[in-house]
Structures are given as C-alpha cells and as structure tokens.
Amino acid sequence: MTAQTSGFGSRGIRSALLLAVYLLVSPSALFADTYQRGQHVEPAYEGWRPNADGTFSFMFGYMNENWSEEPDVEIGENNFFEPGEADRGQPTHFLPRRNRFNFEVTVPADWGDRELVWTLRVNGVERKAFATLKEDYLVDNMVIASETGSLGAGTSSPESRSNVPPVVTVVGDQVRTARVGEPISLITNVMDDGLPKSRRGATITAEDLQRRMMQPPFRITVGKINGLFLSWNKYRGPGEVIIDPPLPKPWEDARSSANSPWGALWLPPAVPEDGNYAVTATFTEPGTYVLWGRADDGGLYHDGYITVQVSE
C-alpha cells in the first residue's frame, strides 16, 4: 500500500468513525423531518391585514409534519377557535408539509388587543396558534410574495413589485350534488396580469412529451413551479377526492424531484388561452365536501370554494 493510498484510507476511517459517533449521540438527527405518518400538525398564524370596511383579516396556515399522511380533523374538541365560534372556516383536511396563508378569519373593527386562538390536536399532540393585531404581524402583498419565495427567487424587480393577485371564478353553482364514483365537472376561470413572469423556459424532446402524455405524475408541489398555476384540493369532507387530470399541489416541498416520477422534467398543464381550466372531481364516500381551488402566480394567490353534497 502506498503512502498516498494509506493517507486516503486513514481519512476515510476517521470520517466513518465520526459519523458513527454522531449517530450514536443523536440517532434521529438525520431523519428528524422525514416522518411519513404519525406526526402532529402545527397551526400557524401568518399575520393580519385591514379590510376596506374597517374589519381585519387574520391569516392562518399550518405545517403538517408528515410527508404523506393527510389527517382529517373534524370541527370540535380537536379543531376549534376561541373565543367565540369554534368553526371559523378552517380546514378539516390537512395537506402534507407547509401550507402558508391557507385561510382567513375576519374579526370586527373593535377587536382591539384580544387574541384569537386556533387549537389543533392531531395524532395525540396539541398545538395552538395565537392571532393578534400587533403591528409586527401586518401583512401586505410584498410580505406574502416574500414568504412564498417569489422575491427570494430573484424576481424582486419593479414588475414583480407591481404584481397583483390572480382572480379565480368558479363557473356554475357554488353548491352542487354528486354520487359516489361519478365524476362532476369543474370549470375554473383564472385571470392574471402575467407577473411575475414565468421561468418555465426549459425545452423538452418529443420522446419526453410522449412519456408525459402517457403517464402523468400524481402530483407536483409548489417548490417545482414558476408562474401561474391552478390547484384543486379537498378542504373538508369524509372521503377521498380524485381530481383529473392531475394538477399541481399548493404545499411547499423543497426536496429534489419531490412528488414527481420525473422530477423537474414534468411541468404543470399549460395555462389555457381563455383562462378556463376543466377538470373532474370524483368522490369515494358520501357526505358533505368543501373543495378548495387556489390560483397562484408564483408570488400571490386567490382562492375559490364549492360545496358538494355526495350521495350513495
């Protein structure tokens, strides 16, 4: 064995020993945030903004510590607001990972210095989010764009600072009926100002395109998208909701190739020229569902909702 080889081997042995000691001292350190199931959901107070009528909107989101589990927590002792009404329009279905600015709660103009508290108990763990009108929590479009990563992605140009949220209009009735296993049609009109400009500039080969068309991925997350997209998801309801064709998902997941068989190769469906997205929703169990549609331009967002009464 040469001196050079021996030196390399010594360094390798030292590195292996250090790694072994590290894992013995903290065996879960490398896997701290990789739980698939069984973890809690952390409610988050994102901030507040004033409304034209003098009221205020408290903005909430959450961090689901699970990578795959999507807990359902009905309104009640495990999912409630206080003081006042327990049901403030919060979700009962929690998507994976970080979901910022998920919903808003309007409070009156005379709210003052009171706290509004959202309590969640998921998988045996209780967590709370405390909302107040403290100045440090005041939110505007620039704060939202910064929190969602638009400004941090190098798009803090005058164009991006002029960005306004897209507008979602769900075509048709806001309350609908359906049967288990029978799809209903959803037409969603999304209008946007084109800012910030999309960075989806990569070209693909004919073979890549054919592969995408033959087997679209189940989902892709916000972390893989630049530019306008629409996402439909279950917000409340007893069973699974299948959206077809698959749409991007709104949660944040920074892992490489996250939730997509081809990683960065797959792109979300192109924005329709008329702004009308057409999908179907199929329900696996009877009951009352609320579906949540979010349009996101890469910096700002707008939401739409429909309620569906599903029978056998």
N, C-alpha and C positions, 0 to 999 in steps of 0.2 A: 504494500500500500504506500503510495507516495505521500509526501508531506502535505501537498495540496488537497488530496482526497481525504486525508486524515483530518485536516482542519475543517473541511466541509462537514464531515461526519460529526465532529465534536459540536459544531454549531447546531446541527440538526438534532442531536441528542439533547442539548441544553434547551432548545425550543420545545421539544416534546415533553421534557420534564416540567418546564414552566407551565405548559398547557395543562398537564396532568394535575399539578398543584392547584392551578386556578379552578379547575372543575371540581376538585375535592373541596375547596373552600367554598365555592359558590356553584354547585352543580346545575342550578337552573338559570344561570346568568345568560347563557347563550340562547335560551329558549323562553325568555321572560315574556315575550309578546307574541308567541306563536301558538296559543291555545286555539284549537278548533271549536271546542264546545265547553260548556260548564262554567263559564266566567260571567261576571256581572256586566251591567250596562251603566255607564257613568253619565248622568244627565249634566248638561252644560248650559249655563247662562251666557249667551253671546253678547248681549248689550241691549240698548233701547234706542228708539228713535221717536221724535214727535210726529203727530198726525195733524192734518190741516184743521180738524175740528177741535183741537185743544187736548185730545186724549194722547196717550202714549202706547207704543207697542213694545212689549218685552219680547226679545228674540231668543229662542232656545234651540239647542241641538243636543247631540249625545255622542258618546264614544262607546260602541259595543266592543268589549274586549275580546270577543270571539272572532275568528277568521271566517267561520262558515255558519255557525248557529244564528238563526234569526228568531229570537224569542218573541212570543205573543203574551202580552200582559194586559189583561182587561182593566178598564177603569174601576177603581175600588181601592181596597186596602194596600194593594201593591203598586198602584199607579194613580197618583192623585195630586191635586194642588190644594194649598191652603194659604191664607184664609179664603172663605167663600166656597164657590162651586168646585167640586173635585174634578169635574170634566171641563177643561179649558181648551178642548180641541187638540190635545196632544195625541201622538200616535199610540196605538196598542201593538203595532208590529214594528220590530226594530231591525233594521238592515245591518249588515256587518260593518265594523270599523267606524271611522269618524264621519259623522254626518253633521255638517255645520248649517246653521240658520235653517233648521228643519221646519219650524213653525213659529207663529207669533201669537201672543196673548195681549189683547187690548185692555188697558186699565184706564179709569176715568182721569179727568184733568186734575182732580183734587187728590190724587194718590199720595202725594207728599213723600215722606221718608219711610213709608211702610215697606216690608219685604213680601214678595210673592214666592212661595217655596214649592218646588216640584220634587216629589219623592218617588223613587223607583226602587222596587225590591225584585231582583232578578237572580235566580239560582242561589237563593238564600242570603244575598248580600244587599243591604240597603244603602242607597246613596241619595243625596239631596243637591239641588241647585237653588241658589238664593238670588232673586232678581230685585234690584233696586234702581232708583233713578239717579244714582251718583254720577257726577259729570264724567268720571273716568270711563264709564261704560257707554257713553254716547257714540252711536254708530251712524255713518253715512256711507254713500256708495264707494268712496275711496277706501274706507276701512274694510268693507265687505270684499272688495277686489283684492286688497292686500291679504286678508285672512284666507281667501280661497286660492291664492297663489298667482293671480293674474299679474300683479305688479312685480312680484318676485321673479317672474319668468322673463323679465327683460322687456315688458310691454308697457312700461310706465311712461309712454310718450304722450304728447298733447292729445293724440287721437284717443288713446285709452282713457285719458282723464275726461274726455268728452263722452265716454260711453254711457248709454242708458240701458236699463234692463230690457230684455225681450218681453213680448206680450203674448201670453197664452190665452187662446179662446177654444174651449171645448165645444165642438159643434153638436147641437142637439140638446136633449133633455139632460138636466143635471141629476135627476133621479130616474133610474131605469130598472127593468126587470130582466131576469135571465133564468136559465135552467142549468143544473149541474151538467157539465160536459159539453154544453152547447155554446160555441163562441158568440160573443157580441162584438159589433164593430165600434171602434173608437176613431173618430176623425178629430184631429187637433190642429188648429191653425196657430203657427208661430211666426210672429213678425219681429224683425230685429234691425238695428241700424248698421250691422256689419262690423261693429267694433267690439272688442279688439279683433284685428284681422287674424284669420285662421293661419296656423303654421303647419297645416296638413299638406305639405308640399311634396311628399315622397311619391315617386312613381312606382308602379308595380308591373310585373310581366303578365302576359296573357295567361300563363300557367297559374300564377298566383291568384289572379282574378277568378279563374275557373274553380280553383280549390275553395276560395271563399264562398262562391255561389253554391257549391255542392254541400258544404258543411259549415254553416256559420257558427261561430262560437256562442256559448250560452250567455256570456256577459263580458263586458269590459268596463273598467272603472274610470272615474273622473281623471285619475292620475295619468291616463293614457290618451286624453282627448285635448285637442286645442281647437277652439272655435265652437260655433253654435251646435247644440245637440238637444234632443228631447228624450226624457226618460219617464216611463210609467212604472209604478210600483204599488204594491199593496200597502195601505196606510193603516187600515183596520179590517178585521174580518176573520172568520174561523178557519178557513182552509187556504189552500194554495191558489195563486192566480198566475196563469201562464199567459205571457204576452208574446204574440207572434206577429211579425218577425222580431227576433231579439233586439233590444235597444240597449244603449249604454246604461250603466248604473251610476247613481249620483254619489256614492260614498268614495272616500279617499283611500287609496291603496298604492303606496309608492314602490311596492316590490316589483322587480323586473319581471315582465311577462305575466303580471298578475291577472288571474281570472280569464285568460285568453289562451287557447291552444297554440297560437302562433305569435304571442307577444305583440310587439309593435307592428307586425305585418298587417293585422286586421285593423280596419278603420270603421267607425260608425257609419250607418247609412247616410248617403248624401242628403243635404237639405233639399227638399222638394222645391221646384221653381215657384209653385203657387203657395208655398208655406204650409201645405196641408199634409200632415203625417197620418197615414192609415195603418192601424194595427187591429188585431183582435185580442179579446181577453176571454179566457176560459176559466171556469171556477170548479174546484174539486169537491166542495161541500156546500150545502145550503146555508143560508144566513144572510146577514146584512154586511156589506162590504163598503169601504171607502177606498177609492183609488186615487193616487196622488200623481199628478203629472207635473214635471218640472222641466222648464226650458232654461238652459244655462249657456251663456255666450262665451264662457271661459273666464268671466270676471263677475258678472251679475246674473240674477236669476229672476224668474217669475213662476208662480205655481197655479195650477188648476186642479179641481177636485170633482169627482162624480160619486154618487151613492148608487149601489146596485143591490136590489133585493133578489136573492137567488133562491129558487125553489127546487124541490126534488125533480 
